[in-house]
Amino acid sequence: MTQQSFSKFRLVLLGSAAVLTLAVAPAYAATQGVAPVAVSAGVTTATPSLMPVPASVSLPVGALPLSGGMTILWDQKPSALLSRAADRFTHRIDALAGRVLPQQKDLAGPVTSIPVHIQVGEDPDALTVHAKEKYSLQVNASGVTLTAEGPDGVLHGLATLAQLVTRGENGPQLAFAEITDSPRFPWRGIMIDTSRHFMAVSTLQRQLDAMELLKMNVLHLHLSDGTGFRVESKKFPELTEKGSHGQYYTQRELKDLVAYAADRGIRIVPEFDVPGHALALLLAHPELAAQSPVNPEPKNKNNAALDPTVPGTLRFVRKLYAEMGKLFPDAYFHSGGDEVDPREWMKNPKIVAYMKDNGFATPQALQAHFTAEVQKILADQGKVMVGWDEVSEAPIPKEVVVDVWRSSKFLASASADHHPVIVSAGYYLDLLQPASQHYLVDPYDPAANGITREQADKLLAKGGRPDLVNAFLKEPAPAPLTDEQKQYILGGEAPLWSELVTDEMLDARYWPRAAAIAERFWSPASMRDVNDMYRRLAVVDTELQITGLQAQANTRRMALRLSPANADPVECLASATVPLRNYVMNRYVSHRDNALDEIGEVTSPDPFGRCAV
């Protein structure tokens, strides 16, 4: 069975027998048809599989036995952060090596641990977008030397060192290496949507652990949307009382999570979406709604918008952002700004009159005015505003960081207007594309992602809104970025919207595909060998599971619920198929109740062939 043949599988279980029934729907062509590569499940072999690939790497023949473990030797007293990093590193090495240190009396000779000498410089910009991340690493017969310009470089060097653990003929060993490394981009992140499905703190912590190993340094938390407001507010307790469905993070939990992330060299950037996607806010504050009364029906969850002409709206935003900003010390604060339905404003006579009186000819012009006011609010609070690319459709302050998501072409226009840019277009993991699809999207390429004219015409023929369709259109292709424009590209993020992703599914929907994206953000642009990427990705996938990720364990649990007597057939089928892509699943589920407990949720965009046939 292939994706092209069938669009949905349902497994009906009768005792120990499994009966497969098929619901057939029209096939859907991928935006860019890069097929997944079937790869055997990863094993740690005698050859290291480094990901991201360092800027400069040489792997001489030779290795040090790990039978005696490692001893960290600092050139000066380490900070508490670095001491904790060293502890995590040694625990990971033990897990990867499967090392149980034997008793001295059981050995023919003395046990010698590998010395790891670490030299680290001071970096006043540590844990910022300007952090010094460069490091060098040497592993030879004398031991290990790690030199870093700052704490971030130490964390990255230890992550690389963990990937040098291999299994030789005589057991676990540490491969010889000569490495000099630094990232291509300073902003390398993932975005987790906690509004549509709430994610437990422990689940977020697992993502942070994986991010550290792959040298990703930004966790963008989407904390409010039409479906839920997920943060305790002491100024506005009604937000969680009416808009959280009882699931939200306490302020204490978030402060602890920020500290947990910082320990791993990761900044947390919060997002509280305005003026659109505001239903959860408006259930608590209907007086700020563009349309009254507020429609709480699910079909309105993505449409409800704030009224930007009501003075109370900006007062509310100022107070809310001031409180939330104190929970997240990072300099950057994401205010959303995406998908504001113009009908929410244009059907309100008061808003239309306000636009006429103030010279705002279009809803985009009104949103630009609102964006400028929000930017002032955040600047007064010491924050740099980030917004989705819709905020740049009319002139806005140059300080606003534009998060490009609809089409790569917007990175050309935003950088030409001298806006800092984060590239999310091409890295949407909820599209369920294989890792290769994302791996080949370069953050500097303004023509890398979007829909073709043929695809656009088909959408328009089906009644698609011209403004939305044209926003995703990548034709005509913009000119390549100039060197000046490239200076404005901070890096990128891999978003995962959670309409069809539960807490239990999050690990498997992010990893290992996010590791391939991490390499795109870190490694030289010349790294484009898809087959070699998949070879290494299989090994990294295994390493992530060994060191704490729950993707395989959770998938097994889901399969057991489908077939309690024997989950092997379910996992075998799942490993031989891929889920529907490009939001076909979203459209299928939107027409029926779905508990996200069918075989489509067990499948992976990159099946690694774990089924033994």
TADA-V676399 format. One record per backbone hydrogen bond with DSSP energy under -0.5 kcal/mol. CO is the residue of the C=O (numbers start at 1). NH is the residue of the N-H. Records with the same first field share a line. If there is no record, write none. Layout:
CO=NH ; NH
//
This chain:
2=6
8=23
9=600
10=12 ; 21
11=13
12=14 ; 19
13=15
14=17
17=14 ; 19
18=20
19=12 ; 21
21=10
22=24
23=7 ; 8
32=34
33=35
36=38
43=45
45=167
46=48
48=50
56=180
58=60 ; 178
62=176
64=174
66=69
69=114
71=116
73=118
79=83
80=84
81=85
82=86
83=87
84=88
85=89
86=90
87=91
88=92
89=93
90=94
91=95
92=96
93=97
94=98 ; 99
103=106
104=107
110=112
111=113
113=115
114=71
115=117 ; 144
116=73 ; 118
117=146
118=75
119=148
123=126
125=128
128=131
131=133
132=153
134=149
135=181
136=147
137=179
138=145
139=177
140=143
143=140
144=117
145=138
146=119
147=136
148=121
150=153 ; 154
151=155
152=156
153=157
154=158
155=159
156=160
157=161
158=162
159=163
160=164
161=164
162=165
163=49
164=166 ; 175
166=168 ; 173
168=171
171=168
172=66
173=166 ; 175
174=64
177=139
178=58
179=137
180=56
181=135
186=188
187=492
188=217 ; 218
189=494
190=220
191=193 ; 496
192=194 ; 222
200=204
201=205
202=206
203=207
204=208
205=209
206=210
207=211
208=212
209=213
210=214
211=216
212=215
217=267
218=190 ; 220
219=221 ; 269
220=192 ; 222
221=223 ; 271
222=194
223=230
224=273
225=228 ; 280
228=225 ; 230
230=249
236=239
237=240 ; 241
238=242
239=243
240=244 ; 246
243=229
244=247
246=248
249=232
250=254
251=255
252=256
253=257
254=258
255=259
256=260
257=261
258=262
259=263
260=264
261=264 ; 266
262=265
267=219 ; 269
268=270
269=221
270=334
271=223 ; 224
275=306
278=282
279=283
280=284
281=284 ; 285
285=288
286=289
288=307
294=296
297=300
298=301
300=303 ; 304
301=279
304=278
305=290
306=308
307=310
309=311
310=313 ; 314
311=315
312=316
313=317
314=318
315=319
316=320
317=321
318=322
319=323
320=324
321=325
322=326
323=327
324=327 ; 328
327=329
331=384
333=335 ; 386
334=272
335=274 ; 337
336=388
339=341
340=342
341=344 ; 345
342=345 ; 346
343=347
345=348
347=349
348=352
349=353
350=354
351=355
352=356
353=357
354=358
355=359 ; 360
356=359
359=361
362=366
363=367
364=368
365=369
366=370
367=371
368=372
369=373
370=374
371=375
372=376
373=377
374=378
375=379
376=380
377=381
378=383
379=382
383=385
384=333
385=401
386=335
387=403
388=391
389=392
390=393
397=400
398=420
401=387 ; 403
402=404 ; 422
403=389
404=424 ; 425
407=410
408=411 ; 412
409=412 ; 413
410=414
411=415
412=416
413=417
414=419
415=418
420=402
421=490 ; 491
422=404 ; 424
423=493
424=427
427=429
428=431
429=432
431=582
434=437 ; 438
435=439
436=440
438=441
440=442
442=445
444=446 ; 481
445=448
449=408
451=474
452=456
453=457
454=458
455=459
456=460
457=461
458=462
459=464
460=463
465=469
466=470
467=471
468=472
469=472 ; 473
472=451
482=486
483=487
484=487
485=488
486=489
488=421 ; 490
490=186 ; 187
491=423
492=189
493=495
494=191
495=429 ; 430
496=193
498=501
502=505 ; 506
503=506
505=509
506=510
507=511
510=514
512=515 ; 516
513=516 ; 517
514=518
515=519
516=520
517=521
518=522
519=523
521=185
522=184
524=527
526=528
528=530
529=533
530=534
531=535
532=536
533=537
534=538
535=539
536=540
537=541
538=42 ; 542
539=543
540=544
541=545
542=546
543=547
544=549
545=548
550=554
551=555
552=556
553=557
554=558
555=559
556=560
557=561
558=562
559=563
563=566
567=571
568=572
569=573
570=574
571=575
572=576
573=576
574=577 ; 604
575=609
577=604
581=584
583=587
584=588
585=589
586=590
588=591
589=592
598=601
599=602 ; 603
607=39
611=613
//
